[in-house]
Amino acid sequence: MVKIREFKSSDKDEQSARQLSSSFDETDFEFLDESVIEDEEASYKSIISKKILTLDFSKNSSSIQFGIGGATGWLTGYLVGKVGKALAAAVGGSILLLNMGTRAGYITVDWEKVDTDVRTASETVSHRIAQKKENEQTKRFFEKEKLIGTVVVDSRNEVVHSGIILTLEGTVNMQLSAKSVGLFEAFYNSIKPVSLLRNVIEVAKPGKLPSGHNEIPFEVVLAPLKNRTLYESYHGVFIKIMYEIKCEMKRSLLNKDLQKTCDFLIEYKPKFINQPPIKEVPFKISSKALSQKVSGKIPNCIVTGFLKSVNCNIVDPFYGELTVENSEMPIKSIELQLVRVETCGCAEGYARDATEIQNLQIADGDVFRGISIPIYMVLPRLFTCPTLETTNFKIEFEVNLIVVFSDDHILTENFPIRVYR
């Protein structure tokens, strides 16, 4: 509400007012809209908020910086302490109420299930962490899995290159044995390698790399060639299944190309179905069975026992028991031998060779009669793989149980085994 008052003015005042009004023009006044005023206020607020959020005290003195840092730190700690106390009180109160309700009979808790779930979760997390560390250390992968890594280039000066190429190769190399085909034929008649994997990718196009530390990431899928399968990595005597990744930096004619090769392992994915059942295999080793085949006197000896199974998971130990029932001659040693049997195809047919992988002594000296002796053996990685049979080659495994007498005579029993994953 606007109030108007009347003033009694003199003639002198009226004359000065007329002179003042005549000195102004209508164009000297500007009428402001309310929306314009609101927009200006909003812009002022945004400017003020930006100034507050982008405060920089680095140019101030150290005492001011120390004071501001201490104040903000104390405020943050105070707020965290308050929130932490409230959260701790809420969690502790809920646990207390749960315990009281359980004691009063209002709530029933299956503590066995809780303990089982906690143990299962803990074992799962531990297994995943261990598997991740093992994969990083052993560089093992599965078929159709992504191989992710980086190409690292360290140089003091700028590097000019004609491209960086990454090549993945997987091959089966076979060599004939001199015992099977002769020394001359084994040297000259080489079997053509079987290619399982080949992938070439360009990591970096021709250009320059700055001096210092350079990392170039790459990612490639481990997909086999057409009508091929990625077999497990295996290092044998006459058969080798190997996978490698080669990085090559092309350079000018006056500079030598740079190469780096790294091996990695391929494994089958574990299968939990359609596996053969575990069935114990009893055995009896007797010298009487050999008396008709071998001339001369053979000391009487009977060894009995069992093998847990001849179908062996490659990640599980091979175990069983044996007992020396009777032996006329003192026993010197009892050994367990793991043998690989490799078969390669050639023009003359198939060359089959058996070589020893490892030999473990499970008993030393003349053991007591009638006492069970455990059989335990871990299958070594790279030197064993799942039993494999293809059109070009075959990989099999056997176990020999050997009894060595004091006069160095040997009594042995052979057990063919099937290895799977």
Secondary structure, DSSP 8 states (H G I E B T S, - for coil): ----------HHHHHHHHHHHHH--GGG-----HHHHHHHHHHHHHHHHHHHHT---TTS-HHHHHHHHHHHHHHHHHHHHHHHHHHHHHHHHHHHHHHHHHHHTS----HHHHHHHHHHHHHHHHHHHHHHHHHHHH-EE-TT-EEEEEEEEEESS-EEES-EEEEEEEEEEE---HHHH-HHHHHH-----EEEEEEEEEEE-SEEE-SEEEEEEEEEE----TT------EE-SSEEEEEEEEEEE---TTS--EEEEEEEEE------SS------EEEEEETHHHHTTS-S----EEEEEEES-SEEETTS-EEEEEEEEEESS-EEEEEEEEEEEEEEEETTEEEEEEEEEEEEEEEESS--TT-EEEEEE---BTTB-S-EE-SSEEEEEEEEEEEEETTS-EEEEEEEEEEE-
